[in-house]
């Protein structure tokens, strides 16, 4: 089973040594975070950080990303949830067993509520 969250990250480099400069100072890159297996610690990352296919708390997520990368992150945008069919089936099953926790009637509602239309199933 494989799945990951994909983000676009803009960051800035500020040299600390005098006499150094960078051009450009800002860069954009693609950041991926492995999705934890459904039902294990961390599997609710989507619920805790995303809302309708967007990052729920931009400032908090930007700060976390800055800490993780060790650079000054200026923006983070959620792009996609990439998954294989096996992981996606396991995710839907786990969500289905906990619909009340998500305050939803269907698995599709939960996926739409948090991931929006950004799910990309790879075969």
MDTraj code that builds the backbone (N, CA, C; nanometers):
import mdtraj as md
import numpy as np

residues = "UNK UNK UNK UNK UNK UNK UNK UNK UNK UNK UNK UNK UNK UNK UNK UNK UNK UNK UNK UNK UNK UNK UNK UNK UNK UNK UNK UNK UNK UNK UNK UNK UNK UNK UNK UNK UNK UNK UNK UNK UNK UNK UNK UNK UNK UNK UNK UNK UNK UNK UNK UNK UNK UNK UNK UNK UNK UNK UNK UNK UNK UNK UNK UNK UNK UNK UNK UNK UNK UNK UNK UNK UNK UNK UNK UNK UNK UNK UNK UNK UNK UNK UNK UNK UNK UNK UNK UNK UNK UNK UNK UNK UNK UNK UNK UNK UNK UNK UNK UNK UNK UNK UNK UNK UNK UNK UNK UNK UNK UNK UNK UNK UNK UNK UNK UNK UNK UNK UNK UNK UNK UNK UNK".split()
xyz = np.array([
    [0.0849, -0.1185, 0.0000],
    [0.0000, 0.0000, 0.0000],
    [0.0888, 0.1239, 0.0000],
    [0.0575, 0.2158, -0.0888],
    [0.1315, 0.3408, -0.0970],
    [0.0366, 0.4575, -0.1145],
    [0.0634, 0.5651, -0.0410],
    [-0.0118, 0.6886, -0.0574],
    [0.0728, 0.8027, -0.0019],
    [0.0492, 0.9216, -0.0576],
    [0.1220, 1.0387, -0.0091],
    [0.0426, 1.1653, -0.0361],
    [0.0674, 1.2623, 0.0493],
    [0.0120, 1.3959, 0.0336],
    [0.1173, 1.4787, -0.0399],
    [0.0746, 1.5584, -0.1363],
    [0.1672, 1.6372, -0.2166],
    [0.1351, 1.7854, -0.1980],
    [0.2408, 1.8644, -0.1782],
    [0.2280, 2.0077, -0.1551],
    [0.3242, 2.0849, -0.2449],
    [0.2880, 2.2070, -0.2792],
    [0.3801, 2.3009, -0.3431],
    [0.4311, 2.3915, -0.2318],
    [0.5618, 2.4025, -0.2196],
    [0.6227, 2.4807, -0.1122],
    [0.7110, 2.5895, -0.1723],
    [0.6883, 2.7132, -0.1300],
    [0.7769, 2.8242, -0.1640],
    [0.8582, 2.8568, -0.0404],
    [0.9884, 2.8694, -0.0609],
    [1.0747, 2.9025, 0.0528],
    [1.1782, 3.0053, 0.0113],
    [1.2335, 3.0710, 0.1123],
    [1.3318, 3.1760, 0.0907],
    [1.4610, 3.1379, 0.1614],
    [1.5703, 3.1654, 0.0956],
    [1.7016, 3.1471, 0.1571],
    [1.7593, 3.2845, 0.1882],
    [1.8013, 3.3022, 0.3117],
    [1.8619, 3.4266, 0.3568],
    [2.0012, 3.3956, 0.4086],
    [2.1040, 3.4224, 0.3285],
    [2.2403, 3.3915, 0.3749],
    [2.2755, 3.4710, 0.5001],
    [2.3427, 3.4044, 0.5921],
    [2.3800, 3.4705, 0.7173],
    [2.5198, 3.5314, 0.7112],
    [2.6020, 3.4855, 0.6210],
    [2.7377, 3.5402, 0.6094],
    [2.7325, 3.6722, 0.5327],
    [2.8063, 3.7724, 0.5815],
    [2.8069, 3.9019, 0.5127],
    [2.8775, 3.8889, 0.3784],
    [2.8321, 3.9680, 0.2856],
    [2.8907, 3.9671, 0.1534],
    [2.8298, 3.8652, 0.0597],
    [2.7373, 3.7825, 0.1076],
    [2.6723, 3.6823, 0.0225],
    [2.5328, 3.7297, -0.0159],
    [2.4972, 3.7008, -0.1378],
    [2.3597, 3.7287, -0.1815],
    [2.3155, 3.6179, -0.2757],
    [2.1875, 3.6016, -0.2871],
    [2.1291, 3.4986, -0.3739],
    [2.0361, 3.5636, -0.4748],
    [2.0321, 3.5087, -0.5921],
    [1.9383, 3.5543, -0.6931],
    [1.8923, 3.4328, -0.7723],
    [1.7737, 3.3882, -0.7685],
    [1.6664, 3.4421, -0.6856],
    [1.6816, 3.3976, -0.5396],
    [1.6109, 3.4634, -0.4514],
    [1.6119, 3.4261, -0.3097],
    [1.4999, 3.3298, -0.2765],
    [1.3968, 3.3260, -0.3606],
    [1.2836, 3.2364, -0.3349],
    [1.2786, 3.1262, -0.4393],
    [1.2362, 3.0075, -0.3922],
    [1.2284, 2.8900, -0.4772],
    [1.0975, 2.8182, -0.4494],
    [1.0512, 2.7431, -0.5475],
    [0.9331, 2.6589, -0.5269],
    [0.9719, 2.5151, -0.5580],
    [0.9208, 2.4256, -0.4770],
    [0.9490, 2.2839, -0.4961],
    [0.8262, 2.2027, -0.4588],
    [0.8323, 2.0759, -0.4867],
    [0.7238, 1.9819, -0.4546],
    [0.7652, 1.9035, -0.3306],
    [0.6783, 1.8996, -0.2337],
    [0.7017, 1.8271, -0.1088],
    [0.5992, 1.7156, -0.0981],
    [0.6447, 1.5963, -0.0644],
    [0.5548, 1.4827, -0.0437],
    [0.5677, 1.4340, 0.0999],
    [0.4543, 1.3953, 0.1573],
    [0.4518, 1.3359, 0.2909],
    [0.3830, 1.2009, 0.2792],
    [0.4509, 1.0959, 0.3237],
    [0.3927, 0.9626, 0.3205],
    [0.2663, 0.9594, 0.4066],
    [0.1619, 0.8974, 0.3558],
    [0.0385, 0.8803, 0.4326],
    [0.0517, 0.7559, 0.5187],
    [0.0208, 0.7701, 0.6458],
    [0.0270, 0.6562, 0.7366],
    [-0.0849, 0.5570, 0.7033],
    [-0.0614, 0.4278, 0.7250],
    [-0.1639, 0.3276, 0.6940],
    [-0.2939, 0.3545, 0.7709],
    [-0.4083, 0.3360, 0.7069],
    [-0.5368, 0.3577, 0.7731],
    [-0.5462, 0.2813, 0.9047],
    [-0.5939, 0.3525, 1.0078],
    [-0.6116, 0.2918, 1.1392],
    [-0.4902, 0.3012, 1.2300],
    [-0.3753, 0.3457, 1.1793],
    [-0.2548, 0.3584, 1.2623],
    [-0.2380, 0.5037, 1.3058],
    [-0.1465, 0.5267, 1.3996],
    [-0.1173, 0.6642, 1.4416],
    [-0.0812, 0.7476, 1.3198],
    [-0.1398, 0.8645, 1.3084],
    [-0.1087, 0.9553, 1.1992],
    [-0.1966, 0.9419, 1.0767],
    [-0.2819, 0.8401, 1.0715],
    [-0.3619, 0.8200, 0.9507],
    [-0.4644, 0.9314, 0.9300],
    [-0.4982, 1.0030, 1.0368],
    [-0.5970, 1.1109, 1.0269],
    [-0.5350, 1.2453, 0.9893],
    [-0.4161, 1.2429, 0.9321],
    [-0.3495, 1.3654, 0.8871],
    [-0.4438, 1.4500, 0.8026],
    [-0.5164, 1.3888, 0.7119],
    [-0.6076, 1.4629, 0.6247],
    [-0.7150, 1.5349, 0.7049],
    [-0.7675, 1.4697, 0.8071],
    [-0.8716, 1.5308, 0.8894],
    [-0.8160, 1.6450, 0.9723],
    [-0.6952, 1.6306, 1.0194],
    [-0.6358, 1.7294, 1.1081],
    [-0.5769, 1.8493, 1.0355],
    [-0.5523, 1.8376, 0.9057],
    [-0.4815, 1.9446, 0.8350],
    [-0.5490, 1.9981, 0.7099],
    [-0.6463, 1.9270, 0.6562],
    [-0.7070, 1.9682, 0.5302],
    [-0.8567, 1.9937, 0.5463],
    [-0.9090, 2.0808, 0.4596],
    [-1.0521, 2.1074, 0.4563],
    [-1.0896, 2.1423, 0.3130],
    [-1.1726, 2.0598, 0.2533],
    [-1.2192, 2.0779, 0.1162],
    [-1.1036, 2.0947, 0.0169],
    [-0.9990, 2.0158, 0.0369],
    [-0.8872, 2.0165, -0.0552],
    [-0.7920, 2.1333, -0.0388],
    [-0.7973, 2.1992, 0.0761],
    [-0.7075, 2.3111, 0.1070],
    [-0.6487, 2.2887, 0.2466],
    [-0.5384, 2.3543, 0.2750],
    [-0.4811, 2.3476, 0.4090],
    [-0.5712, 2.4264, 0.5030],
    [-0.6070, 2.3663, 0.6149],
    [-0.7009, 2.4279, 0.7075],
    [-0.6447, 2.5480, 0.7821],
    [-0.5206, 2.5427, 0.8268],
    [-0.4574, 2.6518, 0.9027],
    [-0.3228, 2.6823, 0.8364],
    [-0.3255, 2.7771, 0.7424],
    [-0.2068, 2.8074, 0.6624],
    [-0.0845, 2.8430, 0.7467],
    [-0.1025, 2.9317, 0.8419],
    [0.0110, 2.9781, 0.9221],
    [0.0743, 2.8623, 0.9998],
    [-0.0082, 2.7828, 1.0646],
    [0.0419, 2.6693, 1.1428],
    [0.1161, 2.5700, 1.0526],
    [0.0567, 2.5376, 0.9389],
    [0.1184, 2.4411, 0.8491],
    [0.2483, 2.4966, 0.7902],
    [0.2507, 2.6251, 0.7592],
    [0.3726, 2.6895, 0.7089],
    [0.4829, 2.6830, 0.8136],
    [0.4478, 2.7078, 0.9406],
    [0.5458, 2.6998, 1.0500],
    [0.5988, 2.5575, 1.0658],
    [0.5103, 2.4582, 1.0619],
    [0.5539, 2.3184, 1.0716],
    [0.6488, 2.2820, 0.9573],
    [0.6150, 2.3282, 0.8376],
    [0.6976, 2.2982, 0.7204],
    [0.8328, 2.3679, 0.7309],
    [0.8344, 2.4924, 0.7788],
    [0.9610, 2.5639, 0.7997],
    [1.0501, 2.4881, 0.8965],
    [0.9917, 2.4419, 1.0063],
    [1.0687, 2.3661, 1.1056],
    [1.1229, 2.2368, 1.0458],
    [1.0411, 2.1683, 0.9687],
    [1.0820, 2.0399, 0.9115],
    [1.1933, 2.0564, 0.8074],
    [1.1881, 2.1644, 0.7308],
    [1.2849, 2.1845, 0.6232],
    [1.4056, 2.2690, 0.6642],
    [1.3914, 2.3451, 0.7726],
    [1.5018, 2.4290, 0.8171],
    [1.5240, 2.5518, 0.7308],
    [1.4200, 2.5968, 0.6613],
    [1.4267, 2.7177, 0.5800],
    [1.3020, 2.8016, 0.6068],
    [1.3048, 2.9257, 0.5632],
    [1.1912, 3.0148, 0.5798],
    [1.0882, 2.9877, 0.4704],
    [0.9803, 2.9201, 0.5056],
    [0.8755, 2.8858, 0.4093],
    [0.7781, 3.0030, 0.3988],
    [0.7554, 3.0491, 0.2753],
    [0.6650, 3.1624, 0.2543],
    [0.5237, 3.1188, 0.2188],
    [0.5096, 2.9974, 0.1618],
    [0.3749, 2.9465, 0.1329],
    [0.3788, 2.7957, 0.1132],
    [0.2673, 2.7333, 0.1479],
    [0.2475, 2.5903, 0.1238],
    [0.1062, 2.5749, 0.0689],
    [0.0952, 2.5041, -0.0415],
    [-0.0356, 2.4776, -0.1004],
    [-0.0521, 2.3268, -0.1190],
    [-0.1643, 2.2765, -0.0736],
    [-0.1955, 2.1354, -0.0940],
    [-0.2266, 2.1131, -0.2404],
    [-0.1708, 2.0068, -0.2983],
    [-0.1920, 1.9783, -0.4402],
    [-0.2723, 1.8508, -0.4647],
    [-0.2368, 1.7413, -0.3946],
    [-0.3026, 1.6145, -0.4273],
    [-0.2790, 1.5100, -0.3196],
    [-0.3670, 1.4132, -0.3196],
    [-0.3480, 1.2908, -0.2422],
    [-0.3295, 1.1808, -0.3451],
    [-0.2077, 1.1319, -0.3570],
    [-0.1749, 1.0278, -0.4540],
    [-0.1736, 0.8938, -0.3818],
    [-0.2439, 0.7966, -0.4369],
    [-0.2581, 0.6691, -0.3688],
    [-0.2707, 0.5552, -0.4700],
    [-0.2377, 0.4370, -0.4221],
    [-0.2678, 0.3203, -0.5044],
    [-0.4060, 0.2692, -0.4636],
    [-0.4591, 0.1800, -0.5437],
    [-0.5948, 0.1306, -0.5206],
    [-0.6078, 0.0572, -0.3867],
    [-0.5057, -0.0189, -0.3494],
    [-0.5096, -0.0946, -0.2239],
    [-0.5199, -0.0009, -0.1029],
    [-0.4394, 0.1043, -0.1015],
    [-0.4441, 0.1993, 0.0101],
    [-0.5797, 0.2704, 0.0117],
    [-0.6248, 0.3143, -0.1049],
    [-0.7508, 0.3880, -0.1133],
    [-0.8678, 0.3030, -0.0635],
    [-0.8694, 0.1759, -0.0996],
    [-0.9747, 0.0863, -0.0505],
    [-0.9685, 0.0721, 0.1011],
    [-0.8474, 0.0569, 0.1564],
    [-0.8300, 0.0447, 0.3013],
    [-0.8715, 0.1742, 0.3718],
    [-0.8392, 0.2880, 0.3118],
    [-0.8780, 0.4176, 0.3685],
    [-1.0289, 0.4307, 0.3734],
    [-1.0952, 0.3983, 0.2636],
    [-1.2413, 0.4087, 0.2596],
    [-1.3057, 0.3141, 0.3601],
    [-1.2497, 0.1958, 0.3755],
    [-1.3035, 0.0997, 0.4727],
    [-1.2903, 0.1545, 0.6155],
    [-1.1737, 0.2085, 0.6491],
    [-1.1498, 0.2635, 0.7833],
    [-1.2409, 0.3831, 0.8098],
    [-1.2555, 0.4692, 0.7109],
    [-1.3461, 0.5836, 0.7257],
    [-1.4882, 0.5335, 0.7483],
    [-1.5288, 0.4339, 0.6718],
    [-1.6638, 0.3787, 0.6833],
    [-1.6948, 0.3243, 0.8212],
    [-1.5935, 0.2726, 0.8879],
    [-1.6116, 0.2201, 1.0234],
    [-1.6206, 0.3309, 1.1275],
    [-1.5881, 0.4545, 1.0890],
    [-1.5850, 0.5653, 1.1845],
    [-1.6629, 0.6873, 1.1356],
    [-1.7682, 0.6665, 1.0602],
    [-1.8437, 0.7785, 1.0036],
    [-1.8924, 0.8764, 1.1101],
    [-1.9328, 0.8264, 1.2255],
    [-1.9825, 0.9152, 1.3311],
    [-1.8747, 1.0133, 1.3750],
    [-1.7497, 0.9678, 1.3812],
    [-1.6394, 1.0563, 1.4216],
    [-1.6227, 1.1716, 1.3221],
    [-1.6535, 1.1453, 1.1959],
    [-1.6406, 1.2472, 1.0922],
    [-1.7675, 1.3305, 1.0754],
    [-1.8707, 1.2966, 1.1502],
    [-2.0003, 1.3636, 1.1390],
    [-2.0472, 1.3647, 0.9940],
    [-2.0471, 1.2455, 0.9357],
    [-2.0858, 1.2306, 0.7956],
    [-2.1722, 1.1068, 0.7795],
    [-2.2464, 1.1030, 0.6691],
    [-2.3342, 0.9895, 0.6407],
    [-2.2705, 0.8876, 0.5483],
    [-2.1735, 0.9323, 0.4665],
    [-2.1108, 0.8421, 0.3704],
    [-1.9597, 0.8643, 0.3648],
    [-1.8907, 0.7645, 0.3155],
    [-1.7456, 0.7749, 0.2961],
    [-1.7150, 0.8831, 0.1937],
    [-1.7914, 0.8899, 0.0869],
    [-1.7705, 0.9916, -0.0166],
    [-1.7800, 1.1324, 0.0399],
    [-1.8732, 1.1518, 0.1332],
    [-1.8882, 1.2823, 0.1969],
    [-1.7618, 1.3191, 0.2744],
    [-1.7045, 1.2230, 0.3458],
    [-1.5820, 1.2477, 0.4232],
    [-1.4672, 1.2828, 0.3291],
    [-1.4503, 1.2059, 0.2260],
    [-1.3407, 1.2306, 0.1319],
    [-1.3551, 1.3679, 0.0684],
    [-1.4742, 1.4030, 0.0288],
    [-1.4980, 1.5343, -0.0306],
    [-1.4757, 1.6464, 0.0712],
    [-1.5210, 1.6236, 0.1939],
    [-1.5105, 1.7249, 0.2991],
    [-1.3646, 1.7614, 0.3279],
    [-1.2768, 1.6654, 0.3244],
    [-1.1365, 1.6909, 0.3611],
    [-1.0422, 1.6975, 0.2416],
    [-1.0548, 1.6060, 0.1478],
    [-0.9595, 1.5999, 0.0376],
    [-1.0095, 1.6697, -0.0887],
    [-1.1344, 1.7111, -0.0893],
    [-1.1892, 1.7752, -0.2078],
    [-1.1855, 1.6790, -0.3249],
    [-1.1465, 1.7284, -0.4401],
    [-1.1395, 1.6438, -0.5605],
    [-0.9946, 1.6086, -0.5948],
    [-0.9072, 1.6140, -0.4952],
    [-0.7633, 1.6005, -0.5214],
    [-0.7105, 1.4568, -0.5122],
    [-0.7978, 1.3578, -0.5032],
    [-0.7515, 1.2187, -0.4917],
    [-0.7117, 1.1669, -0.6303],
    [-0.5878, 1.1178, -0.6397],
    [-0.5382, 1.0601, -0.7639],
    [-0.5005, 0.9160, -0.7373],
    [-0.5792, 0.8228, -0.7897],
    [-0.5531, 0.6807, -0.7688],
    [-0.4647, 0.6305, -0.8821],
    [-0.3484, 0.5788, -0.8444],
    [-0.2523, 0.5241, -0.9408],
    [-0.2655, 0.3720, -0.9431],
    [-0.2618, 0.3130, -1.0572],
    [-0.2743, 0.1680, -1.0692],
    [-0.1397, 0.1035, -1.0844],
])
top = md.Topology()
chain = top.add_chain()
for i, resn in enumerate(residues, 1):
    res = top.add_residue(resn, chain, resSeq=i)
    for name in ("N", "CA", "C"):
        top.add_atom(name, md.element.get_by_symbol(name[0]), res)
traj = md.Trajectory(xyz[None], top)
